[in-house]
Every structure is written in C-alpha cells, then in structure tokens.
Amino acid sequence: MARIFAFITHKAGAVDDCAAEMQAAARKIDPAQPPTALVTGWGAGLDQVCETLRASYPEIWKIAQEPLDYPNAELVRAALEHVLPAGSILLVSHAHFGVDLSPGLAVKLDTAYLPDVVDIDGIEGRWLKAVRQEFGGLVHAHVRCDILNGAVLNIRPGAFRPFDAPAANGAIVDKSAQLPRLTARRRYLETIAAETGDVDIAKEPVLISIGRGIGEQENVAIAEDLAEAMGAAVSCSRPVVDAKWMDRSRQVGSSGKTVRPKVYLACGISGSFQHLAGIKGNPFIVALNKNPKAPIFRAADIGIVDDMLEFLPALADRVREEVAVPGKERRRS
C-alpha cells in the first residue's frame, strides 16, 4: 500500500481545519495507515504548527526554508517534489492554495491527479475509488483513479467529518536538508485585509445565511427579523451579493469571508464547495432548502425541506415565544 501524506496549511502558527479532515479522508483510503503530515514554512510559527500536529499525527515532516515563510505554491511544489517518496498518495485541501499547488505537482511527480473529492470508497487493486460532484452538486460521479505511480488528491473542505483521533505524540522529522535553495518567478508583495462592514461575520457565533432562494431583496428582511429574534447576524452566499441585495462584507465562501460560528443556519443555499469552503470550525449546520437533493444537506447536521419564506417567519415567532428575555435589548443585524 502506498504511503499516505497530508499537506497541512497554516497561518500565524495556527493549524487549518483541513488537518482533521485529511485524517478522515486518509482513513477511508486505508483505515490501518494513519497519514504523515507535511508542513512547509519558516521560523517559530512553523515550529508551533509542528508541535500542535504531534497530538494527532504519528509523524510530521517539517520542511523549512526562509522563502517558504509565505505559502507560494511555486516554491512549495518544488519542495515537495524533492521530499515526497515515489508512489505516494498526497492529500491536499481543495481550497485556493491547494488548487494552485496540486495539478502542477502531479505533473512533476508523474502521478494521477483527482480534484474536488467529496468521498472515498476505498482501493480496489491499482484503483482508488472516489466520488466527485458535478453540475453544481446535482450529480455525484463515482470515478476510479489509477494510483500505481501514486496520486495527488484535492479534498473538498467540509466533505469529510473529523473524528476523535487517539493521542499520537507524533515525531517531528526535519526534511529541510533535502531541499536545494528555492527560488520562484513570483513573489509575495502584501496582504490586503477585506473590509469588515457594519458587522464582522467572522466573529459572530450564530449566523443566518441566505442564498438565491431568498427570491428578491425585499425578502432579506425576513432573515433579518429572525436574526434579531435570535441575537444572530445575517450573512449570505455570492448570488445575493452579485444581485446587490447585501454588501460583500456579508458574503461567506472562497471569494468572501471565512467564518467560524457555533451555529450556521443556511437558508436557500445550494451548498457549492465555494460556499462551504468559507465555513470552518465544524459548526452545527442547519440547512433549509426546498430542493431535497441540494448538496448543502450532505454537510448539514439537520436538514429541513421547506419554503424558507414561510418557515423563517414561523421560526422567528417561535423563537420569541420560547427564548425571548423580557427587557433585554436585542441586537439588530
């Protein structure tokens, strides 16, 4: 069986949620083989990430060089090409960086490449059986990937539910000496922070998120009324912003903001991977959609098939009856 590696992204010394999701995906490939974590970077932040991963990964390969301080896919690709053993299976998050990194890396390694994997059905001989979504998630395609020479797989964020991994007390193995001096044709200039707006949805514990199913701008008030009753904030998916019904500062997703609420109520949102990529921290997700086959239900803890324009006002009334505190001022969203 090929050795399984998980490329772990991180920022300012904090490990991305993909670390736990990669373990879950690896278990579906081979339950008996825990993956080895691959981490690139530089300095104290990289050391902190490696120490954090020791709790859940039995082995962490540390790849340190100053040019890797900012995650430049061109440099990381060159680093992994020198470090990865032949025939390995590498799991990478299907986020912006992973999509930039993975196809070229598969070419360099002369391995198979499979993007946007939402499920894995195991291995049959030289074939890895996986599931991808097409046509906006309306079709599930069961595919086979030839892993005789290894493979690079992009794992969709949120598709694999993390599990409680046993304490690993993992070993950190420094592979930095295997690298040549890394150089790239592109370089990092600066990070421009997104506008926060009147409400910073990235800091809200409860979000009521609306999508195309809201129908028209006047109906946004229905979600705002429920948010007021719950003491929550209103966020949205990209179609709502594109229609100019809400500000871009309220958008959740790969082209919007990353949020980490405790509760996420997705209303009239289909559940594209671009939207789900913006939801981190394993929140409790409640999905409300008229389409029983909407992809959002795969990621939800609770799914409700109903018309949001009828369900949300009824829910707001019930919330006020059950949990409203007399005399307590409610925050408007």
N, C-alpha and C positions, 0 to 999 in steps of 0.2 A: 504494500500500500504506500502511495506517495506521501511524503511528509507534508503536513498542512501548516501554513503560516497565515497570520492575520496582521495586516498592516494597520497600525493604530494611529489615528490622528489625535492631535492635542493642541492646546493653546494656553499660553501663560502658565504652564505647569499642571493644567487640568486635563484629564483624560476624557476624550469624547465618548458619548454613549455607545458608539459603534463597537467599543471594546467588548461589552457584554453581548451584543448582537452577533458579533463574529464567532464567539464561543458557541452560541446556539446554532449557528449555521454549520460550523465545523462538526458539531455533534451529529447532525443529520447526514454528513458525509461519512463519518466513521465514529461511532459512539465510543470506541475504545481508545481513540487517539486524540488527546487534547491538543489544540493548536499551539504553535510557538508564536509569541508576539514579536513583531518587527516595529522598532521605533527609531525614527530619524530626528535629528535636531542638533542642539548645541547648548552647552552651559548648564546652569543649575536647574532650569526648567525641565530639561531632558532627564536629568538625574531624578528629579521629583516624580516625573511620569513613570520611569522605570521602577521606582520604589512602590508606587501605587499599584502597578500591574503585578507585582510579586504576590499580592494577596489572592489573585485569581488565575494567573498563568504560571505553569510549572517552569517555563523558560522564557526569558526575554532577551532578544538580540538587540543590543544597543549599537546604533550606527551614528557616530558623532563626527562632525566636521563643521567648522565655522560657517561655510556657505550654506549649510542646511538649516541655519537658525530660522530663516523664513522658508516655509514649505513651497519651494519651487519644484514643480513636477519634473522639469527637465533634469534637475540635479538629483532628485530622489530616484528617478528612473535609472540614471547612471549608477547610483549607489547600489540599488537592489540588483542590478544586473551583475555586479561583482560579488554579491553576498549570497544570493539565493542558490541552493543546490539544484542541479539539473533534475527535471521531472517533478518539481514541487507544485503543490496547489496553493495559490495565493488568494486570500480573500481581502477585498478592498471595498470600502463603503461606496455606494453609487451616489455620491454627492459631487459637488463641483470639482473638488480636487481629485477624487477618485476617477471621475470620467476623463479628466485631463491626463492622469497618470497611466491608466491601465492599458488602453489599446496599444500605445507605443511600446510599453513594457512587454506585452505579449509578443509583439513582433521581434523585439530584441532577444527575448528568451526562446523564440521559435516554439511557442506553446499555443494552445487554444485560448480563445477569449470569449467570455459569455457575460454580457452586460445585464443589469437590471433584473437580478434573480430574486424572486419572491418566495420560492420554496425549493427544497431539495428532496428528491425521492430516493437518494442513495446511489450506490455504484453497482453496475452490472458488467463484469468483465472489465474492458477498457473504457466503458462508457459511464459517465456521470449523468444521472437523470435529474433534470431541473425543471422548474416552472417559471415562465415569464408572462407578463401581461401585455396585451396589445389592444389597439383601438380604445385607448383611454381607460383600460382596465375592464372592458366589457368582455374580453376573450382571454382565457387562460391557455397559453400554449405550452404543451409538455414537449420538451426538447431533450436531445441527447448530445453530450459534449465528449469528444474523444480526448481522454486525459493520458494517453500513452506517453506523451512527452511533457506532461504537466498541464497546468491551466491557470489563467487569471480570471477570477470571478468577481464581478461587481455585485455586492449585496445591497438590495434596496433598504434604506433606513426605515426601521419600524416594522419590517416584514417578519423578523424572527424575534419572538418574545424571549427576553433574557431569562435565565434560570439561576437559582442559587448555587453557584459553583462551590465545591468544597475548598477549604483553605489550602492554598498551594505552597506558600513560602518559596516562591519561584527563584530560580538562579538567573542572575544577570550576566550575560555573556557579551563582552565588548568585541564587536566585529570591525571596529573602525580601522584597524591596521590593514585590512584587506583592500581599502579604497585607495585609488590614485587621488591626486589633487583635483577636486571637482571645479569645473568652470561651466558657465552657461551663456547663451546668447541673449537671454532676457534677465532682467534683474528687478528686484523689489524696489519701489520708489517710496510709497507711503500708503497708509490705511486711512480712508475717509469714512468716518462714522456716519451711519444713517440718521436722518432726522427722527427725533423722538415723537414730536407732535404733542397734543394736549394730554395724551395718556400713553405711558410706556407699556405696551402689551407684554414686553419681555419680562416684566416684573410682576405681572398680575397672576394671582393664584387660581382664579376662576375666569375662564374665557367662554363667551358665547360667540361662536364664529359662524358667519353667514356666507353662503355661496350663491351661485347663479339661481338656485331655487327660490331666492327671496322675491324674484319676479320683477320688481321695479323699486325705484328709490324711495317712494313713499312708504314701502313696507319695511324699510330699515327701522322705522320707529317701533315696530313690533318687537324686534330683538332688543332694542334699547330699553323698552318697557320691562322686559323680562330681566335684563341685566340690572336695572335699577332695583327690582324686587329682590334679586339675589345678592346684591352688592358686588356684582361682577363687572367686567368690561367687555365691550363688543370688538371683535376682530373679524377678519374676512379673508376670502380667497382672492386670487388675482382677477377673475372676471368682474368682481364687484368694484375693484379699483379701476380696471380698464373702462368700466361704464361710468366712472367718476361719481359713484354713489358714496364712496368713503375715501379718506385720504390714504396714501400709500403707507403712511406710518402705522396703519392698522392691518396691513397685509401679512399673513403668515405663509411661509413657504421658502423655497430655494431662491426666489427672486424678491422675497420680502424679508420678514424678521424670523428669527429663531426664538421660540417661546418654550418655557418650562413650567406650565401651570400644574396644579394638582388635579384640576378637573377641566376637561375640554369638551364642550358641547358643540358638535359640528352639525350645522343645520343647512340642508340643501347643498351640501358639498359632496362632490362625486368621490373624492379621495385619490386624486392623482398623486404619483410619487413626488412631484414637485411641491405639492402642498404638505404631504406627510413628512417630507424632509425637514420642514421647519418646526416640527413638534418633537421636543426632546424631553428627557427626564422621566419617561414611562408614566405619563399621567393617566388618570381614569378617563377614558374616552367614551362619550355617549354620542351615537350617530343617529340623526333624524333625516330620513330621506324617503321620498315617495317611491323610488325605484328599489325594489328588494334586492336587485343584483348590483347595486352600487358598490364599487371597490372599498369605500370607506368602512363598510361593515366588517371587512376582514381585519381591520385594525382596531375595531371598537370593542370595548368591554360589554356595552349594552347597545343593541340596535333597535330602533323604533321605525317602523314603516308607516308613515302618516304624512298628511299635508301640513307643513310647518306653519302655514298661515293660519291654520285652525288650532294646531297643537300648542304653539308658543303662547298665545293669549290665555288659553286654558291653564297652561302650566304656571304662568305668571300669577293668575288668580289663586291657584292652589298654593303657591309658594307664600303669597301674602297671608293666606289663611293659616298656614302651618308654622311658618318660621319668622314672620314679621315681629319685630320687637317694638312695642308701643313707645313712642317718644324718642326713638333712636333715629337720627338723621341718616338717610340713605345717600350714598354717593351716586351721582349721575355719571353715566358713561358716555 
